Amino acid sequence: METKQENKKVFLEIVKQLKELIDKEHIKPGDKLPSERVLSERLAVGRSSVREALRSLELLGLIETRQGGGTFLSSGQNIQLVEILSSFILRVSPSVDEVHTTRRMHEKEAIRVICSDKNLTALPVWESLFYKIEVESEVVRDHILRELIIASGNRLSLKIWMQLAAYSATPLKKITTKKEKPILLVLLKSIQLGFKKEALEAYEQWMFTIKNNLINENQSN
């Protein structure tokens, strides 16, 4: 829990710092931003934490990294998007459930879109995931969810989902359990067959199972 809160704090502090730099120093799109080292010193956090937070901001489109050149400010439209998301997440505990709910909205809509398109249901990624879960039983949860969002073809949804998923990092970064295996097999097979209702039901059952696992883990600690 402390690690999750710390990651959230670092992300918000970096967003805040960048917004202040943009306002005070009149930084324009395309201008260079402070280095990881400088941000690390200003925020008094490790460079690895800064690097991870900057990666999240880059996924959202706020910044862009050029190899060997540093980090640069992207367009003003993307800045507004990050401001909306950061202010939303900034509302602490009451917003936790809302963040998860919003993330799940994107995931369910992706399932609907995929199941309605024969080209998307035929993508080889579903058979690959099905095989891995059936044979290896070791797949990171957010890898499955990310494939759903990517397959839906909505780039803005992907950017928003990536940050919402980062906020839910602890449970989503874990390997799927034995209890999840049969549910995921139904989910993936339903997607392949284009069975929207069955796929959504399996998805809801999967989310319910993850939630129960998290509750049990917290009670045992």
C-alpha beads as a LAMMPS data file, in Angstrom:
LAMMPS data file: protein, C-alpha beads

221 atoms
220 bonds

1 atom types
1 bond types

-500.0 500.0 xlo xhi
-500.0 500.0 ylo yhi
-500.0 500.0 zlo zhi

Masses

1 110.0

Atoms # bond

1 1 1 0.000 0.000 0.000
2 1 1 2.832 2.405 0.882
3 1 1 4.583 1.676 -2.416
4 1 1 1.401 2.352 -4.371
5 1 1 0.808 5.653 -2.566
6 1 1 4.435 6.656 -3.082
7 1 1 4.244 5.954 -6.826
8 1 1 1.077 8.019 -7.040
9 1 1 2.707 10.862 -5.090
10 1 1 5.771 10.897 -7.353
11 1 1 3.615 10.983 -10.482
12 1 1 1.498 13.871 -9.209
13 1 1 4.530 15.809 -7.990
14 1 1 6.201 15.531 -11.387
15 1 1 3.012 16.640 -13.151
16 1 1 2.814 19.585 -10.769
17 1 1 6.489 20.448 -11.306
18 1 1 6.139 20.351 -15.083
19 1 1 3.029 22.527 -15.021
20 1 1 4.872 25.096 -12.892
21 1 1 7.825 25.073 -15.290
22 1 1 5.513 25.506 -18.264
23 1 1 3.719 28.455 -16.619
24 1 1 6.681 30.259 -15.052
25 1 1 9.267 29.754 -17.776
26 1 1 6.837 30.028 -20.714
27 1 1 7.917 26.680 -22.107
28 1 1 6.416 26.051 -25.531
29 1 1 5.710 22.786 -27.374
30 1 1 8.999 21.374 -28.564
31 1 1 11.080 23.016 -25.790
32 1 1 13.377 20.873 -23.663
33 1 1 12.454 19.970 -20.074
34 1 1 14.726 19.343 -17.046
35 1 1 16.652 16.084 -17.019
36 1 1 15.866 13.073 -14.833
37 1 1 18.731 14.087 -12.549
38 1 1 17.395 17.620 -12.065
39 1 1 13.837 16.401 -11.417
40 1 1 15.180 13.796 -9.022
41 1 1 17.019 16.474 -7.033
42 1 1 14.063 18.879 -6.985
43 1 1 11.589 16.229 -5.873
44 1 1 14.005 14.406 -3.542
45 1 1 13.144 10.994 -5.032
46 1 1 15.177 8.321 -6.775
47 1 1 15.915 8.622 -10.471
48 1 1 14.234 5.260 -11.117
49 1 1 10.981 6.661 -9.676
50 1 1 11.301 9.770 -11.827
51 1 1 12.009 7.636 -14.887
52 1 1 8.885 5.535 -14.303
53 1 1 6.717 8.621 -13.794
54 1 1 8.102 10.243 -16.961
55 1 1 7.333 7.057 -18.860
56 1 1 3.702 7.355 -17.762
57 1 1 3.606 10.995 -18.877
58 1 1 5.078 10.035 -22.236
59 1 1 2.387 7.385 -22.725
60 1 1 -0.192 10.093 -22.087
61 1 1 1.430 12.300 -24.700
62 1 1 2.477 15.121 -22.372
63 1 1 6.163 14.707 -23.133
64 1 1 8.307 12.979 -25.713
65 1 1 11.778 11.532 -25.297
66 1 1 14.328 11.801 -28.063
67 1 1 17.218 9.380 -27.928
68 1 1 20.330 11.252 -26.927
69 1 1 18.451 14.545 -26.920
70 1 1 16.458 14.606 -23.691
71 1 1 12.799 15.143 -22.845
72 1 1 10.602 17.684 -24.629
73 1 1 7.153 19.199 -24.152
74 1 1 4.424 17.935 -26.470
75 1 1 1.338 19.768 -27.694
76 1 1 -0.931 21.870 -25.494
77 1 1 -3.890 19.551 -26.145
78 1 1 -2.037 16.690 -24.477
79 1 1 -1.173 18.908 -21.509
80 1 1 -4.882 19.547 -20.956
81 1 1 -5.524 15.803 -21.007
82 1 1 -2.920 15.196 -18.303
83 1 1 -4.263 18.077 -16.213
84 1 1 -7.712 16.497 -16.267
85 1 1 -6.377 13.080 -15.311
86 1 1 -4.017 14.343 -12.632
87 1 1 -6.690 16.487 -10.970
88 1 1 -9.031 13.502 -11.067
89 1 1 -6.518 11.181 -9.420
90 1 1 -5.526 13.899 -6.955
91 1 1 -8.858 13.425 -5.167
92 1 1 -7.491 10.758 -2.841
93 1 1 -9.451 7.904 -1.268
94 1 1 -12.958 8.751 -2.597
95 1 1 -11.588 8.516 -6.146
96 1 1 -9.963 5.089 -5.832
97 1 1 -13.103 3.168 -6.789
98 1 1 -13.839 5.714 -9.515
99 1 1 -10.412 5.179 -11.079
100 1 1 -10.940 1.410 -11.142
101 1 1 -14.474 1.841 -12.500
102 1 1 -13.252 4.170 -15.269
103 1 1 -10.496 1.716 -16.200
104 1 1 -13.001 -1.131 -16.381
105 1 1 -15.267 0.983 -18.604
106 1 1 -12.471 1.176 -21.170
107 1 1 -11.825 -2.555 -20.911
108 1 1 -15.489 -3.516 -21.332
109 1 1 -15.931 -1.188 -24.301
110 1 1 -12.846 -2.768 -25.898
111 1 1 -14.455 -6.205 -25.511
112 1 1 -17.669 -4.930 -27.140
113 1 1 -15.754 -3.443 -30.058
114 1 1 -13.670 -6.584 -30.607
115 1 1 -16.621 -8.975 -30.424
116 1 1 -18.473 -6.881 -33.035
117 1 1 -15.681 -7.102 -35.603
118 1 1 -14.783 -10.427 -37.247
119 1 1 -11.334 -9.160 -38.171
120 1 1 -10.596 -8.368 -34.516
121 1 1 -11.974 -11.652 -33.150
122 1 1 -9.699 -13.461 -35.611
123 1 1 -6.517 -11.793 -34.366
124 1 1 -3.863 -14.430 -33.473
125 1 1 -3.202 -12.787 -30.093
126 1 1 -6.306 -14.427 -28.575
127 1 1 -5.179 -17.936 -29.511
128 1 1 -1.676 -17.131 -28.248
129 1 1 -2.998 -15.936 -24.884
130 1 1 -5.389 -18.903 -24.680
131 1 1 -2.477 -21.316 -25.201
132 1 1 -0.251 -19.565 -22.653
133 1 1 -2.947 -19.613 -19.983
134 1 1 -3.988 -23.199 -20.710
135 1 1 -0.455 -24.640 -20.855
136 1 1 1.795 -22.283 -18.902
137 1 1 -0.792 -20.716 -16.558
138 1 1 1.504 -17.714 -16.067
139 1 1 0.353 -14.497 -17.682
140 1 1 0.536 -11.039 -16.133
141 1 1 -2.984 -9.675 -15.744
142 1 1 -2.413 -6.297 -17.331
143 1 1 -0.816 -7.921 -20.393
144 1 1 -4.201 -9.438 -21.230
145 1 1 -6.047 -6.194 -20.563
146 1 1 -3.573 -4.156 -22.600
147 1 1 -4.045 -6.464 -25.588
148 1 1 -7.796 -5.845 -25.367
149 1 1 -7.351 -2.067 -25.454
150 1 1 -4.763 -2.206 -28.241
151 1 1 -6.932 -4.511 -30.364
152 1 1 -9.895 -2.131 -30.075
153 1 1 -7.859 0.387 -32.084
154 1 1 -8.616 3.484 -29.977
155 1 1 -5.299 5.239 -29.330
156 1 1 -6.737 7.848 -26.966
157 1 1 -8.405 5.117 -24.940
158 1 1 -5.060 3.324 -24.745
159 1 1 -3.294 6.432 -23.424
160 1 1 -5.924 7.007 -20.762
161 1 1 -6.053 3.313 -19.855
162 1 1 -2.278 3.109 -19.413
163 1 1 -2.350 5.753 -16.686
164 1 1 -5.434 4.317 -14.995
165 1 1 -3.798 0.884 -15.061
166 1 1 -0.634 2.347 -13.526
167 1 1 -2.780 3.595 -10.649
168 1 1 -4.020 -0.001 -10.209
169 1 1 -0.498 -1.389 -10.584
170 1 1 -0.316 -3.706 -7.559
171 1 1 -3.085 -6.181 -8.488
172 1 1 -2.726 -5.864 -12.260
173 1 1 1.024 -6.541 -12.312
174 1 1 0.561 -9.945 -10.681
175 1 1 0.447 -13.328 -12.407
176 1 1 -2.976 -14.860 -12.979
177 1 1 -3.983 -17.475 -10.384
178 1 1 -5.422 -20.989 -10.791
179 1 1 -8.872 -19.635 -9.928
180 1 1 -8.620 -17.153 -12.786
181 1 1 -7.527 -19.724 -15.383
182 1 1 -10.956 -21.210 -16.322
183 1 1 -12.535 -17.743 -16.332
184 1 1 -9.883 -16.374 -18.685
185 1 1 -10.192 -19.348 -21.011
186 1 1 -13.925 -18.658 -21.314
187 1 1 -13.225 -14.938 -21.858
188 1 1 -10.717 -15.538 -24.639
189 1 1 -12.763 -18.238 -26.364
190 1 1 -15.860 -16.019 -26.216
191 1 1 -13.882 -13.196 -27.830
192 1 1 -12.702 -15.528 -30.607
193 1 1 -16.285 -16.615 -31.273
194 1 1 -17.630 -13.064 -31.078
195 1 1 -19.903 -13.920 -28.137
196 1 1 -20.175 -10.453 -26.604
197 1 1 -22.523 -11.311 -23.705
198 1 1 -20.475 -14.319 -22.603
199 1 1 -17.195 -12.386 -22.925
200 1 1 -18.477 -9.528 -20.768
201 1 1 -19.824 -11.946 -18.162
202 1 1 -16.450 -13.716 -18.001
203 1 1 -14.703 -10.341 -17.715
204 1 1 -16.926 -9.306 -14.778
205 1 1 -16.285 -12.645 -13.085
206 1 1 -12.548 -12.166 -13.579
207 1 1 -12.605 -8.692 -12.016
208 1 1 -14.657 -10.049 -9.088
209 1 1 -12.095 -12.832 -8.561
210 1 1 -9.186 -10.366 -8.608
211 1 1 -10.972 -8.173 -6.068
212 1 1 -11.581 -11.127 -3.741
213 1 1 -7.947 -12.226 -4.055
214 1 1 -6.807 -8.736 -3.081
215 1 1 -9.134 -8.671 -0.059
216 1 1 -7.856 -12.070 1.100
217 1 1 -4.219 -10.977 0.665
218 1 1 -4.804 -7.811 2.694
219 1 1 -6.515 -9.769 5.481
220 1 1 -3.644 -12.263 5.687
221 1 1 -0.999 -9.517 5.948

Bonds

1 1 1 2
2 1 2 3
3 1 3 4
4 1 4 5
5 1 5 6
6 1 6 7
7 1 7 8
8 1 8 9
9 1 9 10
10 1 10 11
11 1 11 12
12 1 12 13
13 1 13 14
14 1 14 15
15 1 15 16
16 1 16 17
17 1 17 18
18 1 18 19
19 1 19 20
20 1 20 21
21 1 21 22
22 1 22 23
23 1 23 24
24 1 24 25
25 1 25 26
26 1 26 27
27 1 27 28
28 1 28 29
29 1 29 30
30 1 30 31
31 1 31 32
32 1 32 33
33 1 33 34
34 1 34 35
35 1 35 36
36 1 36 37
37 1 37 38
38 1 38 39
39 1 39 40
40 1 40 41
41 1 41 42
42 1 42 43
43 1 43 44
44 1 44 45
45 1 45 46
46 1 46 47
47 1 47 48
48 1 48 49
49 1 49 50
50 1 50 51
51 1 51 52
52 1 52 53
53 1 53 54
54 1 54 55
55 1 55 56
56 1 56 57
57 1 57 58
58 1 58 59
59 1 59 60
60 1 60 61
61 1 61 62
62 1 62 63
63 1 63 64
64 1 64 65
65 1 65 66
66 1 66 67
67 1 67 68
68 1 68 69
69 1 69 70
70 1 70 71
71 1 71 72
72 1 72 73
73 1 73 74
74 1 74 75
75 1 75 76
76 1 76 77
77 1 77 78
78 1 78 79
79 1 79 80
80 1 80 81
81 1 81 82
82 1 82 83
83 1 83 84
84 1 84 85
85 1 85 86
86 1 86 87
87 1 87 88
88 1 88 89
89 1 89 90
90 1 90 91
91 1 91 92
92 1 92 93
93 1 93 94
94 1 94 95
95 1 95 96
96 1 96 97
97 1 97 98
98 1 98 99
99 1 99 100
100 1 100 101
101 1 101 102
102 1 102 103
103 1 103 104
104 1 104 105
105 1 105 106
106 1 106 107
107 1 107 108
108 1 108 109
109 1 109 110
110 1 110 111
111 1 111 112
112 1 112 113
113 1 113 114
114 1 114 115
115 1 115 116
116 1 116 117
117 1 117 118
118 1 118 119
119 1 119 120
120 1 120 121
121 1 121 122
122 1 122 123
123 1 123 124
124 1 124 125
125 1 125 126
126 1 126 127
127 1 127 128
128 1 128 129
129 1 129 130
130 1 130 131
131 1 131 132
132 1 132 133
133 1 133 134
134 1 134 135
135 1 135 136
136 1 136 137
137 1 137 138
138 1 138 139
139 1 139 140
140 1 140 141
141 1 141 142
142 1 142 143
143 1 143 144
144 1 144 145
145 1 145 146
146 1 146 147
147 1 147 148
148 1 148 149
149 1 149 150
150 1 150 151
151 1 151 152
152 1 152 153
153 1 153 154
154 1 154 155
155 1 155 156
156 1 156 157
157 1 157 158
158 1 158 159
159 1 159 160
160 1 160 161
161 1 161 162
162 1 162 163
163 1 163 164
164 1 164 165
165 1 165 166
166 1 166 167
167 1 167 168
168 1 168 169
169 1 169 170
170 1 170 171
171 1 171 172
172 1 172 173
173 1 173 174
174 1 174 175
175 1 175 176
176 1 176 177
177 1 177 178
178 1 178 179
179 1 179 180
180 1 180 181
181 1 181 182
182 1 182 183
183 1 183 184
184 1 184 185
185 1 185 186
186 1 186 187
187 1 187 188
188 1 188 189
189 1 189 190
190 1 190 191
191 1 191 192
192 1 192 193
193 1 193 194
194 1 194 195
195 1 195 196
196 1 196 197
197 1 197 198
198 1 198 199
199 1 199 200
200 1 200 201
201 1 201 202
202 1 202 203
203 1 203 204
204 1 204 205
205 1 205 206
206 1 206 207
207 1 207 208
208 1 208 209
209 1 209 210
210 1 210 211
211 1 211 212
212 1 212 213
213 1 213 214
214 1 214 215
215 1 215 216
216 1 216 217
217 1 217 218
218 1 218 219
219 1 219 220
220 1 220 221
